[in-house]
Amino acid sequence: MAARDSYKHAREAMVENQIIARGITDTRVLAAMRSIPRHAFVPEKFASEAYDDHPLPVGAGQTISQPYIVALMTSRLLLSGKEKVLEIGTGSGYQAAILAMLAGEVHSVERIPELAESAQKTLKELGIKNVFVYTADGSLGWPDAAPYDRIIVTAAAPAVPKELTEQLKQGGRLIIPVGERWNQMLEEWERTDAGLEKRDVLPVVFVPLLGEKGWKE
Ligand code: SAH
C-alpha cells in the first residue's frame, strides 16, 4: 500500500496548506487534487518535489503549473461533471487528468509531439479514458470537436484568439492568461446572452503560447 502511493501524505498536505489555505473550497476540485498522483506527471528526478508550492520543469523547456494555479483555474471553470472541455497546452497531462475527473470529456492540444506522447502514456497508465490529446497549434483551438462548454488555456497569449471564443458554447466559460510574454493577467471570459464578458482573476506567469494566434517563435 505504502509503496503504491507513498506520496499520499504529501498530496494531502498540498491540498491543506496550498489550496484550502488560499481559499479554494470547491469540494469536487479538492477531491480531484487529492486523488490524481501529481508525481506521475513530472520527470522522475523531480518526483519528490511534485507536491511543493511551485511549478516544475516537464521537459522541452515547458513547466507543470504550481498546484494552487491548477486548482484555481479548475475551480473557475465551475464543472458539474458532464461538460466537454478544451485544454490548450497539454504539457505533462496533469491539468487534463484533474479536468477528466470533473467533466465529461477533455480535448487537449499540445504543440510539442514528445510532450503530447508522454502525457498520453501517463494518462493511459492511470486508466484515464476521457482525455483526447492532439498534436497541433492550439492557438487556433480545436475545431473538430467544437463547440465546448469550457476552454482552459495553460500557456500565455498576447490576446484572446477569436478562434477560441468562437468555439465556446452559449453560456460557456474560458480561462486564459493574457498579457506580456513573461507577465500576464489570468482572465475569465463568459459567453452570455448579452455577449462576451471578461473578469480579471489574478496576475500570473505562464510559458508563452506559441503559434499563429500566439507569440512568434
Ligand atoms: N497544462 C500543463 C502545463 C502546460 S505548460 C500541465 O498540466 O502540465 C504550457 C504548454 O503549452 C507547454 O507544454 C507548451 O508546449 C504548450 N503550448 C504552447 N503553445 C502552444 C500551442 N500553440 N498549442 C498547443 N500547445 C502549446
Residues whose N, C-alpha, C, O or C-beta is under 5 A from the ligand:
A	BS01	SAH	Q62 T63 I64 S65 I88 G89 T90 G91 S92 G93 Y94 Q95 A96 V109 E110 R111 I112 L115 A136 D137 G138 S139 T154 A155 V207 P208 L209 L210 G211 G214
